[in-house]
Amino acid sequence: MDTGTPRSDTADLRARWHATVSAAGAPADRDPEPYADRLLAAWAEPQRRYHTTAHLADVLARIDVLAPHAADPAAVRLAAWFHDAVYRPDRSENEERSAALAERALPELGIDPARTAEVARLVRLTVTHDPAPGDTDGEALCDADLAVLAGAPDAYAAYAAAVRAEYGFVPDDAFRTGRAAVLRQLLDLPRLYRTPYGAEHWEAPARANLAAELADLTGRGI
């Protein structure tokens, strides 16, 4: 099945999952592998073009960079696994359903209630990507999720094309109008990134990419 987006190495992702579950405090007698199977199958569903295992791997790699900023890196990594585990591009409740999935799965793995609640809170935060001041876990997850905006121009173009492919059921004019509105909302934010690393390394290139895409869209007659 060719989805148009390269898939990451699932063996590496499985190893990461096992390490994260262990770091989060799962008892040794709980087998994390069935949960890896289910999550990786969800991230590989055919309707996905951007929200794929490649995106999951990218977010986890960015969290590796931002982990020193987080209060609970294990919770942030678990939230990355669940944040788009339920994804339908024509639905608005993806984050809520993904958080509910975490709330069911993590207790089965033996993750304690406080960390489970934190993971679910972080997943729900990706609706707005607007963590409160001092929410270092939220800042780390949201910055990692939005780091794609700061890619090199060719990588950003591939990201934008993958997003368009996910919304292939939307007519061109409607997509351009909606996408332009999203880009304007992002550009109007005082800060895209809340971590010191993100602000230093990602803010300027992300704004340049967003502005270039918006100019391209509006140049077509919006």
QUISULSUL-V911242 format. One record per backbone hydrogen bond with DSSP energy under -0.5 kcal/mol. CO is the residue of the C=O (numbers start at 0). NH is the residue of the N-H. E is the energy in kcal/mol with one decimal. If there is no record, write none. Layout:
((CO NH E) (CO NH E))
//
This chain:
((0 2 -0.7) (7 9 -0.7) (8 12 -1.8) (9 13 -2.8) (10 14 -2.1) (11 15 -2.3) (12 16 -2.7) (13 17 -2.5) (14 18 -2.2) (15 19 -2.7) (16 20 -2.8) (17 21 -2.1) (18 22 -2.5) (19 23 -2.0) (20 25 -2.1) (21 24 -1.5) (26 29 -1.7) (28 30 -0.5) (29 31 -0.7) (31 34 -0.5) (31 35 -1.8) (32 36 -2.6) (33 37 -2.0) (34 38 -2.6) (35 39 -2.8) (36 40 -2.0) (37 41 -2.1) (38 42 -2.6) (39 43 -0.8) (40 43 -0.5) (41 44 -1.5) (44 47 -1.7) (49 51 -2.5) (51 55 -2.1) (52 56 -2.7) (53 57 -2.2) (54 58 -2.7) (55 59 -2.4) (56 60 -2.2) (57 61 -2.2) (58 62 -2.3) (59 63 -1.8) (60 64 -1.1) (61 65 -2.0) (62 66 -1.8) (65 68 -2.2) (65 69 -0.7) (66 69 -1.2) (71 74 -0.5) (71 75 -2.0) (72 76 -2.6) (73 77 -2.4) (74 78 -2.5) (75 79 -1.9) (76 80 -1.7) (77 81 -1.6) (78 82 -1.8) (81 84 -1.5) (84 86 -0.6) (87 90 -2.2) (92 96 -2.5) (93 97 -2.4) (94 98 -2.6) (95 99 -2.3) (96 100 -1.8) (97 101 -1.9) (98 102 -2.2) (99 103 -1.3) (100 104 -2.8) (101 105 -2.4) (103 107 -0.9) (104 108 -1.4) (105 110 -2.5) (106 109 -1.2) (111 115 -2.4) (112 116 -2.6) (113 117 -1.9) (114 118 -2.5) (115 119 -2.3) (116 120 -2.4) (117 121 -2.3) (118 122 -2.4) (119 123 -2.3) (120 124 -1.6) (121 125 -0.8) (122 125 -1.1) (123 126 -1.6) (124 127 -1.1) (124 128 -2.5) (124 129 -0.6) (131 134 -2.4) (133 135 -1.8) (134 138 -2.6) (135 139 -2.2) (136 140 -2.4) (137 141 -2.7) (138 142 -2.4) (139 143 -2.1) (140 144 -2.4) (141 145 -1.9) (142 146 -0.7) (143 146 -0.6) (145 148 -1.8) (146 149 -2.0) (147 150 -1.5) (151 155 -2.9) (152 156 -2.3) (153 157 -2.0) (154 158 -2.2) (155 159 -2.8) (156 160 -2.3) (157 161 -2.1) (158 162 -2.4) (159 163 -2.2) (160 164 -2.1) (161 165 -1.9) (162 166 -1.3) (164 167 -1.5) (166 169 -2.2) (170 174 -2.7) (171 175 -2.9) (172 176 -2.1) (173 177 -2.5) (174 178 -3.4) (175 179 -2.2) (176 180 -1.7) (177 181 -1.9) (178 182 -2.5) (179 183 -2.4) (180 184 -2.2) (181 185 -2.2) (182 186 -2.6) (183 187 -1.8) (184 188 -0.6) (185 188 -1.1) (194 198 -2.7) (195 199 -2.1) (196 200 -2.9) (197 201 -2.5) (197 202 -1.5) (201 205 -2.2) (202 206 -2.3) (203 207 -2.1) (204 208 -2.3) (205 209 -2.7) (206 210 -2.4) (207 211 -2.1) (208 212 -2.4) (209 213 -2.5) (210 214 -2.4) (211 215 -2.0) (212 216 -2.5) (213 217 -3.0) (214 218 -1.7) (216 219 -1.4) (216 221 -0.6) (217 220 -1.6))
//
